[in-house]
């Protein structure tokens, strides 16, 4: 069902003569995302943000865990975040399910509703942090008060978003928190077929090893300098990073270090991570420097 561009979203609550399960509103600058129940009729506003722009290479493929009891909202959020940003979204509809998923898989960011059945969102947040989850946690709440926000932040939340919310604002906050988190050593960065863990100085194949009972796959240890080189290149996306930039970042202003030292480390990295080091496909040499191919 398509409505005119100027249809007020609040008017949808008054529509009692038809079941509204999927409404697309286009062309609105203040698109608002919400789902609910009006007189026993399910209503949803799905917003396709044509102005959202090109997907960011830094966010595409990032893993998002959405914990919310509202199945309609989680399904629609999953669809929109996947379509707009290329996120890989997983939904949980209870605190226990969300905790189980977080325990067994890595996520780059968690979206967590305050109002959950059996176990509240703030308690889930505390347990996630206690279990070692370092990723950003954005809490969703229908109670937009300073007290509610403070309680959520004290439980370990990174940010707080009140319902109903503008989808574009939520996406912008997700992007910002992921970018900030990627600069920390706790992040897990996807490089080619590997998960790169800067804090552990380790590359790990993302596909389980079928010859090892489906276990975690192959792990490659990196030196401190190799890890710094990879992280710096990753944070620059598809931009070519000059040799001088890498030398300054990794070795500082050490007059005794030359580009030959850098080239030696790049050579060793390729031996560890490239299927055919003589024809590199991940760590590419460009005119004047290097870049990573995700």
Secondary structure as GFF3:
##gff-version 3
##sequence-region A 1 294
A	DSSP	three_ten_helix	9	14	.	.	.	ID=ss1
A	DSSP	beta_strand	23	25	.	.	.	ID=ss2
A	DSSP	beta_strand	35	38	.	.	.	ID=ss3
A	DSSP	beta_strand	41	47	.	.	.	ID=ss4
A	DSSP	three_ten_helix	50	52	.	.	.	ID=ss5
A	DSSP	beta_strand	63	67	.	.	.	ID=ss6
A	DSSP	alpha_helix	71	85	.	.	.	ID=ss7
A	DSSP	beta_strand	88	92	.	.	.	ID=ss8
A	DSSP	alpha_helix	95	104	.	.	.	ID=ss9
A	DSSP	beta_strand	109	113	.	.	.	ID=ss10
A	DSSP	alpha_helix	121	130	.	.	.	ID=ss11
A	DSSP	beta_strand	136	141	.	.	.	ID=ss12
A	DSSP	alpha_helix	146	154	.	.	.	ID=ss13
A	DSSP	beta_strand	159	162	.	.	.	ID=ss14
A	DSSP	alpha_helix	167	182	.	.	.	ID=ss15
A	DSSP	beta_strand	189	191	.	.	.	ID=ss16
A	DSSP	beta_strand	194	197	.	.	.	ID=ss17
A	DSSP	beta_strand	202	205	.	.	.	ID=ss18
A	DSSP	three_ten_helix	210	212	.	.	.	ID=ss19
A	DSSP	beta_strand	219	221	.	.	.	ID=ss20
A	DSSP	alpha_helix	224	235	.	.	.	ID=ss21
A	DSSP	beta_strand	241	242	.	.	.	ID=ss22
A	DSSP	alpha_helix	243	251	.	.	.	ID=ss23
A	DSSP	alpha_helix	259	273	.	.	.	ID=ss24
A	DSSP	three_ten_helix	277	279	.	.	.	ID=ss25
A	DSSP	beta_strand	283	286	.	.	.	ID=ss26
A	DSSP	beta_strand	289	292	.	.	.	ID=ss27
###
